[in-house]
Amino acid sequence: MTFYEIEFPLAALSSEAVEAALIEIGASSITFVDRGDEPVLEPMPGEVRLWSDTLVRALFEASYGSRSGSADAASAEPASTDAARNLGRLAAVLGPHITETARVRRVENQEWERVWLTDWKSMRFGRRLWVCPTAAEPPDDPDAVVVRLDPGLAFGTGTHPTTALCLQILDSLPVAGRSVIDYGCGSGILGIAALKLGAAHVWAVDLDPQALLATRTNATANGVSSSIDVQGIEVGLRPAYCVMANILAGPLIELAPTLTEACEPGGYLLLSGLLKTQAYGVKAAYGHAFDRVQVVERDDWCCIYARRGA
């Protein structure tokens, strides 16, 4: 099977109108990407925020109809008439400039999951904690603590600085035999890592059903499912020795009373998902209840690391 991609600048067009037009003509997928290097940060609930210079990419399955010739000849290039027809339909709805700025290219059918995993490598965090693809060889380190994880629909593989900072600090904490809360668990990476480091029990919490499913699946794959409770945010939190929340600044500030109460006296708090510019506001929301509050930075991101007074 062969696909082709139509790509054009969003410019002043409405993203909703573009998406509707592409769906109408049969696009298999639609992606909005940044043409420059402009971050999009923390949209409000229900808000769709795009870059000022956005590129639209739409994928289509090539339709060859009754085209004659061998199968190899038929798959040698996208059906140009099909692409031209769809460009004409887009121009009729979105404006004639589409045909002037659009680019069409062939996209070979591949096992996309395998392509994604090609660049997904084992990573070490701290002294002994490793996150490795499920098919990777174990690290050549007798003290390695290994979490097996592949990229999925839920956030959290260790590649983002906020997750990496949490894993790095977690590796240094005395969580063995202790209870842990992973609030906003995503893929479950932090809670699973805590269990691999010897934690006695983890409560993994998220509002996204996909995250809860991913956490259960990954916990089973790592052999720790019997020590983790996966629950929605509507379930109350019980006190734990270590509370981790890798989410966003606004929710972290709103959750300050809840997460503070959930952290046992003498216990640890890890808060991430923050830009360095957001650290002060979040730190202020928690500082009164914790003896030691530190901000650890990587690139433009940071993690707040604190210990509650005994």
Buried (B, 14 or more C-beta within 10 A) or exposed (E): EBBBBBBBBBBEBEBEEBBEBBEEBEBEEBEBEBEEEEEEEBEEEEEEEBBEEBBBBBBBBBBBEEEEEEEEEBBEEBBEEBBEEBBEBBBEBBBEBBEEEBEBEBBEEEEEEEEEBEEBEBBBBBEBBBBBBEEBEEBEEEEBBBBBBBBBEBBBBBEBBBBBBBBBBBBBBEBEEBBBBBBBBBBBBBBBBBBBBEBBBBBBBBEBEBBBBBBBBBBEBBEBBEBBEBBEBEEEBEEBBBBBBBBBBBBBBEBBEBBBEBBBEEBBBBBBBBBEEBBEEBBEBBBEBBEEBEBBBBEEBBBBBBBBEE
